[in-house]
């Protein structure tokens, strides 16, 4: 958190739903490289917001996507 009034941390959780399979198998199967099958969640005010048949919210890292591949602040 910064010292500015009203400022708060926002994080982007990036998930590879293929868990690495897209990166390792896409060239052979599709003839082109795909690094992942991506899903994202935005973490703000202690909750992760993501799309799953509508806007959903849960505690960070407790979605159906498992562990994030990358966290971007």
N, C-alpha and C positions, 0 to 999 in steps of 0.2 A: 504494500500500500504506500502511496506517496503521501506527503504531508499536505497536499492540497485538499481543501474542503470538498467533499462530494466525490473524490476520486476513489476508485476501487479496482481491484485486479480482475482481469478477464483473461481466460485461457481458452485455447482451442485444442480439443483432444482429437487426434487424427487416428482412425482405426483402419487396418487392412482386414476386411472381412474374410479374405481368402487365406489369411494367416501365412502369407509368403508363397502360396501355390501359384498365384497369378504371375508373380515375378519369375518363378523357376520353370513354369510350364507354358507360358503364353507364346513364346517364340516357336516352339515345336508344334503347338496346337493351332495357332492363329497366323503364324508367319510374321508377327510383329510383337515387340516388347510392350507389355503392360506391367507396370510396377506394383499395382495393387487394385483391389476393389474397395474403394474408399467410402468411409462413413465418418461424419464429424459430429461432435457435440461441443457446445459452448458452455463454459463453466463461469458462472457469475453469481455472487451472493450465496455461495455454498451449494448450489445446485447445478446439475448438468442438464442442459436443454438440448433436445435432439428431435429429429423427425422420425416417427415410427408409426405410420398410418394416421398421423396428426402430430401436433406438438406434444412432446412428452417431457417429463422432468423426473430426475432421480438424483441420488447422491452421486458425486463424481466417481467414475470407474465402476459403477454398479449397474451398467446397462447390459443388454443382451450381447453387446459387441465385445465383451471381455476387456482385456488390458489395452490401453492405447499404444499405438506404434510410435507416436510422437506427440509431445505437448508443446504448443507454441504459445508464448505469452504475448 
